[in-house]
Amino acid sequence: MSAKRIMIIVGEASGDLHAANLVREIAKKDADVRFVGIGGTRMQAAGVALIFDNHAIAVTGFSEVLSKAWQILKAHRAVKKTLRQEHPDLLILVDFPDFNLRVGAVAKKLGIPILYYISPQVWAWRKQRVHQIRELVEKILVILPFEEALYGNKGIFVGHPLLDAVRPTLSPSEAREHFGLAPEERVVTLLPGSRSNEIRSLLPVMLEAVAQIRKEVPPVRFLLPIAPTLTEREVTAITGRAPVPIETFPGQVYEALSVSDFAIVASGTATLETAYFGVPMVILYRMSALTYFLAKRLVRIPYIGLINMVAGEGIVPELIQDAVTPRRIVAEALQCLQDPEHARRISTRLKTAMATLGEPGASARAAGIVLNVIGETA
């Protein structure tokens, strides 16, 4: 028998991480499976033959899509060509709904079975996509407990793959030594996002805020782990103008968080990573004026930060659009940095919320379901 072939499509950095772990778990169970798709450096390292780099198509918001429309079109054409020529045994779609649902429609016409891994945020807006996804897929593997019921008998809660991915290479004491931290130094970590438009929007205001934080809370160090979807040049082009030193380095986000007293975080998966370590934070979300105008009318959710959604309450503050100001960021940071008891209470609540995401092993559980679907549809 010929080797099974799986195509996997990922649009963003967090998806690249989770998809890479899924690929590795599938390979452990069946070394003969071959992978092709769209992703990033982690998927490529896991053994996926990339037909398009997802860095070229990663974007947030409605109007922001226009800036990458040509790249998105090229990527869609590359996927369609590969689907027709290679006719994989299974297509795995990872979040990224506007692109992936179009790809899924092509695969459906070609008779290629589809599995969705990591649900789009249909509970926030465009809820009609629930029906579209249910019609399209064999199964949808969800990573938030409340999502399973949305998809009826096709939804399976596998747990959150982040619990498998968070693996610091150093203990907190080793990390402090690695970063050259003196015992009295505090640490604030900046996580401005994994996409170019996010860092252009959020990093400058973060830098304004940290200058004031340094005046109020000496001694303090500012760490900025660079996401793999970004280049060091595009980040340091902004941090180079900062009024205080910002220490940038590729990766090492978990090492940085393990020694952090506070974090300033772009809304997204990074809020869960930060919560895993119990680090108090402020969540920032800012988009273009057009995107915000549309979002206010289309999106109906009480919280925008994933950790607050999981908790069902506003454990950490969220600053959205015009509220993203240095003054507001500084106020939230100082409340935690100057009041250790307040910071401890938030840390405890964050860890409690993270416990609802289940046990580690989501990637392995998802891999078993993937191979069962291939077996059933063969």
Buried (B, 14 or more C-beta within 10 A) or exposed (E): EEEBBBBBBBBBBBBBBBBBBBBBBBBEEEEEBBBBBBBBBBBBEBBBEBBBBBBBBBBBBBBBBEEBEEBBEBBBEBBBEBBEEBEBBBBBBBBBBBBBBBBBEBBBEEEBBBBBBBBBBBBBBBEEBBEBBBEBBBBBBBBBBEBBEBBEEBBBBBBBBBBBBBEBEBEBEBBBEBBEBEEEBBBBBBBBBBBBBBBBBBBBBBBBBBBBBBEEBEEBBBBBBBBBBBEEEEBBEBBEEBEBEBBBBEEBBBBBBBBBBBBBBBBBBBBBBBBBBBBBBBBBBBBBEEBBEBBEEEEEEEBBBBBBBBBEEEBBBBBBBEBBEBEBBBBBBBBBBEEEEEBEBBBEBBEEBBEEBBEBBBBBBBBEBBBEBBEEBE
